[in-house]
């Protein structure tokens, strides 16, 4: 059986410190990242599903991609939300297009 799945990434508004592993069972979008924040992600050991508004003006897509690339498991997915610059659209992604996440849940939970 897999370890606890990892869903989403840290958000600036959440209380997860950068050195902690990706929180288990959390649906959220990525915040603004810098290289040292990738350290905690390397401790992840279960499946991961990250999603992010690619055009979010507060987030650099290369930081989110680096975060995804540094998750040390093969069972991971990064879903970009396209066609918007509004961070809020990331929070609404599950309500608007639930199937990718439901498929992920069905596979790993």
C-alpha positions as CSV (number, residue, x, y, z in Angstrom):
1,X,0.0,0.0,0.0
2,X,1.2,3.5,-0.7
3,X,2.1,6.0,2.0
4,X,-0.4,8.8,2.6
5,X,-0.9,10.6,-0.8
6,X,0.2,14.2,-1.3
7,X,-2.3,16.5,-2.9
8,X,-1.5,20.0,-4.0
9,X,1.4,22.2,-2.8
10,X,1.9,24.9,-0.2
11,X,0.2,28.2,-0.5
12,X,1.4,31.5,0.9
13,X,-1.7,31.7,3.0
14,X,-1.2,28.3,4.7
15,X,0.8,27.6,7.8
16,X,3.3,25.0,6.4
17,X,6.9,25.8,6.8
18,X,9.2,25.4,3.7
19,X,11.3,22.7,5.4
20,X,8.3,20.4,6.0
21,X,7.2,17.6,3.7
22,X,4.3,18.3,1.4
23,X,1.2,18.1,3.7
24,X,-0.9,15.0,3.3
25,X,-4.4,15.1,1.9
26,X,-4.5,18.8,1.1
27,X,-6.0,20.3,-2.0
28,X,-4.4,23.6,-2.7
29,X,-2.4,25.5,-5.2
30,X,1.2,26.5,-5.2
31,X,2.4,29.8,-3.8
32,X,5.6,31.7,-4.6
33,X,8.7,29.5,-4.3
34,X,12.4,29.9,-4.0
35,X,15.1,27.3,-4.3
36,X,15.4,26.6,-0.5
37,X,11.7,25.8,-0.4
38,X,12.3,22.7,-2.5
39,X,14.1,21.0,0.3
40,X,10.9,19.8,2.1
41,X,9.4,18.4,-1.1
42,X,12.3,16.0,-1.5
43,X,11.0,14.2,1.6
44,X,7.7,13.2,0.0
45,X,7.2,9.5,-0.4
46,X,3.7,9.0,-1.7
47,X,1.8,9.9,-4.8
48,X,1.5,13.6,-5.5
49,X,-1.0,15.7,-7.5
50,X,-0.2,19.4,-8.0
51,X,-2.2,22.0,-9.8
52,X,-1.4,25.6,-10.5
53,X,-2.7,28.5,-12.5
54,X,0.1,28.9,-15.0
55,X,-0.6,32.6,-15.5
56,X,-0.8,33.5,-11.8
57,X,1.1,36.7,-11.5
58,X,2.3,35.8,-8.0
59,X,3.9,32.5,-9.0
60,X,6.7,31.8,-11.4
61,X,5.9,28.7,-13.4
62,X,9.5,27.5,-13.4
63,X,9.3,27.4,-9.5
64,X,6.2,25.2,-9.7
65,X,7.9,23.0,-12.3
66,X,11.0,22.7,-10.2
67,X,8.9,21.7,-7.2
68,X,7.2,19.0,-9.3
69,X,10.5,17.8,-10.7
70,X,12.0,17.5,-7.1
71,X,9.2,15.2,-5.8
72,X,11.1,11.9,-5.6
73,X,8.3,9.6,-6.7
74,X,7.2,8.4,-10.1
75,X,3.5,8.6,-9.2
76,X,3.1,12.3,-9.6
77,X,1.1,14.7,-11.7
78,X,1.2,18.4,-12.5
79,X,-1.9,19.9,-13.9
80,X,-1.6,23.5,-15.3
81,X,-4.7,25.7,-15.3
82,X,-4.6,27.7,-18.5
83,X,-6.4,30.7,-19.8
84,X,-6.4,32.9,-16.7
85,X,-4.2,35.0,-14.5
86,X,-6.5,34.8,-11.5
87,X,-5.2,32.8,-8.6
88,X,-8.8,32.2,-7.5
89,X,-9.4,30.1,-10.6
90,X,-6.9,27.6,-9.0
91,X,-9.1,27.3,-5.9
92,X,-12.1,26.7,-8.1
93,X,-10.5,24.1,-10.4
94,X,-11.9,21.1,-8.5
95,X,-15.5,22.5,-8.7
96,X,-15.1,23.3,-12.4
97,X,-13.2,20.3,-13.6
98,X,-13.2,17.6,-11.0
99,X,-12.5,14.5,-13.2
100,X,-8.7,14.7,-13.2
101,X,-8.6,14.8,-9.4
102,X,-11.4,12.2,-9.0
103,X,-9.4,9.9,-11.3
104,X,-6.3,10.5,-9.2
105,X,-8.2,9.8,-5.9
106,X,-9.7,6.6,-7.4
107,X,-6.2,5.4,-8.3
108,X,-4.3,6.3,-5.1
109,X,-6.8,6.5,-2.2
